[in-house]
Amino acid sequence: MFEKPKKYNKKEDEENVRLAAQLDLGRCQYCLFVENRKRPGSYPHHIYGRRKRWDLDSIITLCYECHTAVHTARQKDGETEITREKLIKLMEEAIIPCRKVRAKALEMLGVI
C-alpha cells in the first residue's frame, strides 16, 4: 500500500541540518570529496527538496559556490557540473559512510 509522506517538521529539519553540518565538520562535502579542496561549507542543501525529504541522509553541507551551482542547474533544467544524481551518488558512496564513523567517534567522546 502507498505510504503517505510525513508532514514537514521544521524543528526536525533544523536539527538534522545542525547535525549534518557537525558530522560534515563544517566543510563543503562536494569540494572535499570531488575536488580535493577543503572549502568551508555553511549552506545546507536538501537533495530532494526541503518539503519532500529532510532526513539526515538527504542533507549535504555545501560551500556557497557549490550550493549556487546546484540551484543554477535546477533553474536552467540543464546539465552543469553538479547534478542531483552526482550528489546522491556522493552521499551513498562517501558521505554517509564517513558520517557513520564520525558519529560513532563523537558519541564516544560524548559530543552528541
C-alpha positions as CSV (number, residue, x, y, z in Angstrom):
1,M,0.0,0.0,0.0
2,F,1.2,3.6,-0.7
3,E,2.6,5.3,2.4
4,K,1.9,8.9,2.8
5,P,5.0,11.1,3.3
6,K,5.5,12.6,6.7
7,K,4.3,16.1,7.2
8,Y,7.1,18.6,7.1
9,N,8.5,19.2,10.5
10,K,10.6,22.4,10.7
11,K,12.1,21.6,14.1
12,E,13.2,18.1,13.0
13,D,14.6,19.6,9.8
14,E,16.6,22.3,11.7
15,E,18.0,19.6,14.0
16,N,19.1,17.4,11.0
17,V,20.7,20.4,9.3
18,R,22.7,21.2,12.5
19,L,23.7,17.5,12.9
20,A,24.7,17.3,9.2
21,A,26.9,20.3,9.5
22,Q,28.5,18.9,12.6
23,L,29.1,15.5,11.0
24,D,30.4,17.1,7.9
25,L,32.9,19.1,10.0
26,G,31.6,22.3,8.6
27,R,33.2,21.6,5.2
28,C,31.8,21.5,1.7
29,Q,31.3,17.8,1.0
30,Y,31.4,18.3,-2.8
31,C,34.7,20.1,-2.8
32,L,36.2,17.8,-0.2
33,F,35.4,14.5,-2.0
34,V,35.4,15.6,-5.6
35,E,37.9,18.4,-6.0
36,N,40.1,17.6,-3.0
37,R,39.7,21.0,-1.5
38,K,38.6,21.9,2.0
39,R,36.5,25.0,1.5
40,P,34.3,26.0,4.4
41,G,30.7,24.9,3.8
42,S,27.9,26.6,5.6
43,Y,25.0,26.1,3.3
44,P,22.8,23.0,3.9
45,H,21.3,21.6,0.7
46,H,18.3,19.3,0.7
47,I,18.9,17.0,-2.2
48,Y,15.3,16.1,-2.7
49,G,13.8,19.5,-1.6
50,R,13.1,20.6,1.9
51,R,9.4,19.7,1.8
52,K,9.8,16.2,0.3
53,R,12.6,14.8,2.4
54,W,14.5,16.3,5.3
55,D,16.2,13.3,7.0
56,L,19.9,13.4,7.7
57,D,20.8,11.3,4.7
58,S,19.3,13.8,2.3
59,I,21.1,16.9,3.6
60,I,24.6,17.8,2.4
61,T,26.8,20.6,3.6
62,L,28.0,22.8,0.6
63,C,30.0,25.9,0.2
64,Y,28.5,29.0,-1.4
65,E,29.9,28.2,-4.9
66,C,28.8,24.6,-5.0
67,H,25.3,25.4,-3.5
68,T,24.8,28.1,-6.1
69,A,25.9,25.7,-8.9
70,V,23.3,23.1,-7.8
71,H,20.5,25.6,-7.8
72,T,21.6,27.1,-11.1
73,A,21.4,23.7,-12.7
74,R,17.9,23.2,-11.4
75,Q,16.7,26.6,-12.6
76,K,18.1,26.1,-16.1
77,D,17.0,22.4,-16.1
78,G,20.3,21.7,-17.7
79,E,23.4,19.8,-17.2
80,T,26.1,21.6,-15.1
81,E,29.0,20.3,-13.1
82,I,27.0,19.4,-10.0
83,T,23.7,17.5,-10.6
84,R,21.3,15.8,-8.2
85,E,22.4,12.4,-9.4
86,K,26.1,13.2,-8.6
87,L,25.1,14.4,-5.1
88,I,23.0,11.2,-4.5
89,K,25.9,9.0,-5.6
90,L,28.4,11.0,-3.5
91,M,26.1,10.7,-0.4
92,E,25.8,7.0,-0.8
93,E,29.4,6.2,-1.6
94,A,31.3,8.6,0.6
95,I,29.4,11.0,2.9
96,I,27.0,8.6,4.7
97,P,29.8,6.1,5.5
98,C,32.1,8.9,6.7
99,R,29.3,10.4,8.8
100,K,28.7,7.0,10.5
101,V,32.3,6.8,11.5
102,R,32.3,10.4,12.7
103,A,29.1,10.0,14.6
104,K,30.5,6.9,16.4
105,A,33.6,8.9,17.4
106,L,31.6,11.9,18.6
107,E,29.3,9.7,20.5
108,M,32.3,8.0,22.2
109,L,33.6,11.5,23.1
110,G,30.2,12.5,24.5
111,V,29.7,15.3,22.0
112,I,26.5,14.0,20.5
